[in-house]
């Protein structure tokens, strides 16, 4: 398995933390935020199901900028072979 050594940036980690703490964040945003935070400061990689959700969010023209920021970070940290 090819390792992806990318990590969540401090800026995105801060945004993810705020999204998790906000009652106005959607379930998708909270899921992506949790994944992004899990990958902050570690070599953890995005799982296949989360990668799929993030990819769909990036392709959706109605996704908010918050969703796309979190999704982009999550996809960037996916397994290189997928």
Long-range contacts (C-beta under 8 A, 24 or more apart in sequence): 1-79, 1-81, 2-79, 2-80, 2-81, 3-43, 3-45, 3-80, 4-43, 4-45, 4-77, 4-78, 4-79, 4-80, 5-43, 6-39, 6-76, 6-77, 7-39, 7-40, 7-41, 7-42, 7-43, 7-77, 8-36, 8-37, 8-39, 8-40, 8-41, 8-73, 8-77, 9-73, 10-40, 12-36, 12-40, 12-69, 12-70, 12-73, 13-37, 13-40, 15-66, 15-69, 15-70, 16-40, 16-70, 16-73, 19-66, 19-70, 25-66, 26-67, 28-53, 28-57, 28-67, 29-64, 29-66, 29-67, 29-70, 32-57, 32-67, 32-70, 32-71, 32-73, 32-74, 33-70, 35-70, 35-74, 36-70, 36-73, 36-74, 39-73, 39-74, 39-77, 44-77, 45-77, 45-78, 45-79, 46-74, 46-75, 46-77, 46-78, 46-79, 48-79, 48-82, 50-74, 51-75, 51-78, 51-79, 51-82
